[in-house]
């Protein structure tokens, strides 16, 4: 924060202080003075620099977090976002919806289909299911303020989850249902990432031209006792979402 920035904040102005601070920070972010992933100074130092209380500063930060311009990570601080959603699906076994919502993004889930079908042979093999095992085929679109973010096709072993086809998956996450309704603790998963051109049905769902490069994710999810319970194909609109991974050594 420079002297020029602080001079744009006035206690005599009609706008509340936190609104003025949010406007200054917003200009710095959109103008490029604060680039993507820039870490803001600690709250006490920033509040002192601005000459305001930490409560006032937090109100200003909350405005920009709600707008998706800032994000806060417990124990690490406040950062400028990359301008696109950054789920950490390469880092922890969270569902995509859990990652989006944990970052404070409003997410609309549209269920295209949820019905019992015989498992495809490939899926059957990946899940270690006997021939003839019924499966839930769950097809959804995740939408944000930017439009469609991801197109998901999940297959779940319905023999382990009787009645799962009746669940309202526009209100409940799949992992929550497996854990809380069926006592299947999700413990680990195998995720494979690749880039794929959008085929016709996926392009239509994500509202992009056919052939658009997408981030494709294939996943097999296992319970604590090593039982494979879910397989998914996920296509992510890479113009709206970036996958990040926090690495340590």
C-alpha positions in Angstrom: 0.0 0.0 0.0 1.6 3.3 -1.0 1.1 6.9 0.3 -0.9 7.6 -2.9 -3.3 4.8 -2.0 -3.8 6.0 1.6 -4.5 9.5 0.4 -7.6 8.2 -1.4 -9.2 7.2 1.9 -10.9 10.1 3.7 -12.9 10.1 7.0 -14.8 13.0 5.6 -16.1 11.2 2.6 -19.8 10.0 2.5 -18.8 6.4 1.9 -17.9 4.2 4.9 -14.2 3.6 5.4 -14.4 -0.1 4.6 -16.1 0.7 1.2 -13.3 3.2 0.4 -10.6 0.7 1.3 -12.2 -2.1 -0.7 -12.3 0.3 -3.7 -8.6 1.1 -3.4 -7.7 -2.5 -3.1 -9.9 -3.4 -6.0 -8.2 -0.8 -8.2 -4.8 -2.1 -7.2 -5.8 -5.7 -8.1 -7.6 -4.9 -11.4 -4.9 -2.4 -12.3 -2.1 -5.0 -11.9 -0.3 -3.4 -9.0 -1.2 -6.4 -6.9 -0.7 -9.4 -9.3 -2.2 -12.9 -9.0 -1.1 -14.7 -5.8 0.3 -11.5 -4.2 0.2 -11.9 -0.4 -1.2 -8.9 1.4 0.7 -7.6 4.5 -0.5 -9.0 7.9 -3.8 -7.5 9.1 -2.3 -5.6 12.1 0.4 -4.0 9.9 -2.1 -3.2 7.1 -4.6 -1.7 9.5 -1.9 0.5 11.1 -0.7 1.6 7.7 -4.3 2.6 6.7 -5.0 4.2 10.1 -8.1 2.1 10.7 -9.2 -0.6 13.1 -8.8 -4.3 12.2 -12.6 -4.6 12.2 -12.8 -2.0 9.5 -10.1 -3.6 7.5 -11.8 -7.0 7.8 -15.0 -5.6 6.4 -13.1 -4.3 3.4 -11.4 -7.7 2.9 -14.7 -9.5 3.2 -16.2 -7.4 0.4 -13.3 -8.5 -2.0 -13.4 -12.1 -0.9 -17.1 -12.2 -1.7 -16.3 -10.7 -5.1 -13.7 -13.4 -5.7 -10.7 -11.0 -5.9 -9.1 -12.1 -2.6 -8.9 -15.4 -0.8 -7.8 -16.2 2.7 -6.0 -19.3 3.8 -5.9 -20.1 7.5 -2.4 -19.8 8.9 -1.0 -18.4 5.7 -2.7 -15.0 5.1 -4.7 -13.2 2.4 -3.9 -13.5 -1.3 -5.0 -12.0 -4.6 -6.7 -14.7 -6.6 -5.6 -15.7 -10.1 -8.9 -14.5 -11.6 -10.0 -18.1 -12.1 -11.1 -20.7 -9.6 -8.3 -22.8 -8.1 -9.5 -26.0 -6.6 -6.8 -28.1 -5.0 -7.9 -31.3 -6.4 -4.3 -32.3 -7.2 -3.5 -31.9 -3.5 -6.1 -33.4 -1.3 -9.0 -35.8 -1.7 -11.8 -33.3 -1.6 -14.7 -33.4 -4.0 -14.7 -30.6 -6.6 -17.8 -29.0 -4.9 -16.1 -29.1 -1.5 -13.1 -27.3 -3.0 -15.1 -24.6 -4.7 -17.3 -24.0 -1.6 -14.3 -24.0 0.8 -12.9 -21.0 -1.2 -16.2 -19.2 -0.7 -17.5 -19.5 -4.3 -21.2 -19.9 -4.8 -21.8 -23.1 -6.8 -24.9 -24.2 -8.5 -25.2 -27.9 -9.1 -27.4 -29.1 -12.0 -28.3 -32.8 -12.0 -28.7 -34.0 -15.6 -29.4 -37.6 -14.7 -29.3 -39.9 -11.7 -30.4 -43.5 -12.4 -29.5 -47.1 -11.9 -27.7 -48.8 -14.8 -25.5 -51.8 -15.2 -21.9 -50.9 -14.7 -19.8 -50.6 -17.9 -17.2 -53.3 -18.1 -14.3 -50.9 -17.7 -15.9 -49.3 -14.6 -16.9 -52.7 -13.3 -13.3 -53.8 -13.4 -12.0 -50.6 -11.9 -14.4 -50.9 -9.0 -13.7 -54.6 -8.5 -17.5 -55.3 -8.8 -18.9 -58.7 -9.7 -20.7 -59.0 -13.1 -24.2 -57.6 -13.1 -23.5 -55.2 -10.2 -25.9 -52.2 -10.4 -24.5 -48.8 -10.5 -25.7 -45.2 -10.0 -24.9 -43.1 -13.0 -24.9 -39.5 -11.8 -24.4 -36.8 -14.4 -24.0 -33.2 -13.2 -22.9 -29.7 -14.3 -21.3 -27.4 -11.8 -21.9 -23.7 -12.5 -20.4 -20.6 -11.0 -20.9 -16.9 -11.7 -18.6 -17.4 -14.8 -20.9 -20.0 -16.2 -20.4 -23.8 -16.5 -17.2 -24.9 -14.7 -17.3 -28.7 -14.8 -19.2 -31.6 -16.3 -19.1 -34.8 -14.2 -20.2 -38.3 -14.8 -20.0 -40.4 -11.6 -20.5 -44.2 -11.3 -21.2 -45.5 -7.8 -21.6 -49.1 -6.7 -25.3 -49.2 -5.9 -25.1 -52.5 -4.2 -23.2 -50.8 -1.4 -25.6 -47.8 -1.3 -29.2 -49.0 -1.7 -31.6 -46.2 -2.6 -28.8 -43.8 -3.5 -30.6 -43.0 -6.8 -33.3 -41.2 -4.7 -30.8 -38.7 -3.2 -31.1 -35.0 -4.2 -27.6 -34.4 -5.4 -28.4 -30.8 -6.2 -28.4 -30.3 -2.4 -26.0 -33.0 -1.2 -22.4 -33.7 -2.2 -21.6 -37.3 -3.2 -18.8 -37.8 -0.7 -21.1 -36.6 2.1 -23.8 -39.0 1.1 -21.4 -41.9 1.0 -19.9 -41.1 4.4 -22.9 -39.9 6.3 -25.8 -41.9 4.8 -24.0 -45.2 4.0 -21.1 -45.3 6.4 -18.5 -45.5 3.6 -15.6 -43.4 4.8 -13.8 -41.9 1.8 -10.1 -42.4 2.6 -8.1 -42.2 -0.6 -8.4 -41.9 -4.4 -6.4 -42.2 -7.6 -6.7 -39.2 -9.9 -5.3 -39.0 -13.4 -5.1 -35.7 -15.3 -4.9 -35.1 -19.0 -5.9 -32.6 -21.6 -8.6 -33.5 -24.0 -10.6 -31.8 -26.7 -14.3 -31.3 -25.8 -16.5 -33.9 -27.5 -20.0 -32.8 -28.6 -21.9 -33.6 -25.4 -19.3 -32.2 -23.1 -18.9 -29.1 -25.2 -22.7 -28.5 -25.1 -22.7 -29.0 -21.3 -19.9 -26.5 -20.8 -21.1 -24.1 -23.4 -17.8 -24.1 -25.3 -17.1 -25.0 -29.0 -16.5 -28.7 -29.7 -12.8 -29.4 -29.7 -12.0 -26.8 -27.1 -9.1 -28.0 -24.9 -10.4 -29.1 -21.5 -8.8 -30.5 -18.3 -9.9 -34.1 -18.0 -9.8 -35.9 -14.6 -10.4 -39.6 -14.1 -10.8 -40.8 -10.5 -11.3 -44.0 -8.5 -12.3 -43.5 -4.9 -11.6 -46.0 -2.1 -13.0 -46.4 1.4 -10.8 -46.8 4.5 -10.8 -50.6 4.1 -9.6 -50.4 0.5 -13.0 -50.9 -1.2 -13.4 -49.1 -4.5 -16.8 -47.4 -4.3 -16.9 -44.6 -7.0 -15.5 -43.9 -10.4 -15.8 -40.6 -12.2 -15.0 -38.8 -15.4 -14.7 -35.0 -14.9 -14.2 -32.4 -17.7 -13.2 -29.0 -16.4 -13.4 -25.7 -18.3 -9.8 -24.7 -18.1 -10.5 -21.1 -19.1 -12.4 -20.7 -15.8 -10.7 -23.1 -13.5 -7.0 -23.8 -12.8 -5.8 -26.7 -10.7 -3.3 -25.8 -8.1 -1.1 -27.9 -5.8 0.7 -26.6 -2.7 4.0 -28.4 -2.5 6.5 -28.6 0.3 10.0 -30.1 0.6 
